[in-house]
Amino acid sequence: MRKLLLACAAGFSAALALPARAAPQSAPIKIGASLSVTGVASFLGDPELKTLQLYVEQLNAKGGLLGRKLELVSYDDAADPTKANSFAKRLIEEDKVDLIVGGTTSGATMAIIPLVEKAEIPFISLAGAVAIVEPPKKWVFKTPHTDRMAAEKVFEDMKKRKLDKVGLLSENSAFGQSGKKETLGVAPKYGITIVADESYGPKDPDITTQLTKIKNAPGVQAILVFGLGQGPAVVTRNYGQLGMTLPLYQSHGVASEEFIKLAGKASEGVRLPASALLVAGLLPDGDPQKPVVTAYAKAYAARYGSAVSTFGGHAYDGLMLAVEAIKRAGTTDKAKVRDALEQTKGFIGTGGVVNLSATDHLGLDLTAFRMLEIRNGTWALAK
Amino acid sequence: MLSQTVQFLLSGLTSGAIYALSAIGFSVIYNTSGVINFAQGEFIMIGGVASVMLVSAGAPLPLAVALAVLLSALAGLLLEKLAIERARNASQASLIIITIGGSIFLQGVAQVVFGRGQRALPPFLGDERIRIAGASLLPQSGLMVLTGAALVAALAWFFGATRLGKALLATSHNRLAAQLVGIDVRAILALGFVLSAAIGALGGAVAAPITLTSSDVGVMLGLKGFVAATLGGLGNAMGAVAGGLLLGVLEALAAGYVSSAYKDAVPFVLILAILFVRPRGLFGARVTERV
């Protein structure tokens, strides 16, 4: 297939009788990607790949970049860091890509980092862990919010409601445990005391025991759940079953329509931090992110017939950051693109407004998160 | 404090009932073929997933559950006919590995048909909670316990009082002897898979409003069911239920009184201790191996 494409491309250039000197200039700009399209993180990697494909096509339809076409070279690492490492090697050495977008999971990203640092090639990760950009590494950037920001956003809201004794319920998965660590780390900064610290398994059918313990913890004023997928829905259903009234907070890990459907009417009043993308329709007209998230949601739904997820949004942000940087650099020279990336200011993505610097390779602040509340079975902006 | 203890126990009962429903299927298949079927979790998954899909397609709940059970029975039959029967001269270890392959295959099919997401089945008896001494229980949990009890009674009658049931047991004890007295051994082995697949699916459907359901829900349920069946004594349906309930209650008490971080470890340590004293499980029959 690749050979065929190359043959076609060769045929076209011959037909157009391009001057020989322009040939290297018209070679496509190669965007490399190692994504977890199948396997445990497929719900992240699948929309990411679809998003990259969609926008590479769109950009090419508009004439490409610097007068050159874009070409996406992607591999499926199935969330296996070993595979991610060897695909990154292949992207760098054989495919000779100009930069790499993603790393879907934190594990895959960490396996790619040593390679890009050594090869000196810009790398924009789509994974969550704080460790990816802390301390900042010269060639590594990332787009998604961190667990710490989610915890901080929740605590900000709790302070506003004068809730400062919190019961923490975290999932014993990588996501939940990282969330727990960050939550415990930033709690003192907001004057929050964690009065109960419980955990549950991602597939546990019943979590009333842990909730009962939290309910009976002395002085507890609110609950924060850190988990992904089905566990938080079971927690919310059990919360309803126990007739609990403590304010219930979830993490950004459950920010999908599926959560409301699974948790049912017990989800009424649940609050969580989420990216603006999920509530594109609810954003006030003046919101700077509104046009970006609305356009992305519309384009994605038109092409794939399914609702957007924040994960696809991370890929959109990663690709567009790269595109903007290449535009400003006016070249695909790796060092110049990296410098241009680092100088990104006021880039508006689906995840928030990005201001990168030498010390901050994520560039989002807490305004990137919107505090949502589930009201009448749908999302609403929390007041 | 009493209400807290009662809530721990009810929580354990809910989880335990799910493990018990899963464990019964392991027992039945072990009873007929001596094989541990690691695709049992997938039959449970089919029960939940197919019920959810049929209900959302507009089928009334009882019909959806019945069709899901039939579908799973068919999957069990195909697994036996296409994979197990063809390898009937292979060792038991090979057969067990074949069931693992079957499990991965069924999960893959479900992921394509059902998608990667999670869905919930509406509770059969509504979600008005039952209050007991300040603690609460969903009616669905009660229904799961009743389903488990009904299955135990039905299986006891089937294996103890019907010719077919006795033929199943005879085949598991000595295949050659069973064949010599005129039992169609191949049909009997297929029946064992069909039966356990149907039982697994019924359990999966009844548990689906609590566990929620997805294409990979069978992994955890199958594992816990296997542990429960071993704890209760493989091949004994009553033992499977007792093992399941015990496992659930131990988990809940460990989470409640020790620490929820160690709740998976504590019951397994206890189970190791029990199996050390009674290697054939709580209700396992004593078997003397011929040398």
Interface residues (C-beta under 8 A of the other chain):
Chain A: S42 F43 D46 N172 E198 S199 Y200 G201 K203 D204 P205 D206 I207 T208 T209 Q210 T212 K213 N216 G229 Q230 A233 V234 G240 Q241 L242 G243 E258 K261 L262 G264
Chain B: Q4 Q7 F8 L10 S11 G12 T14 S15 I18 R116 G117 Q118 R119 A120 D127 R129 A135 S136 L137 L138 A207 I210 T211 L212 S214 V217 V219 M220 A252 A255 G256 S260 A261 K263 D264
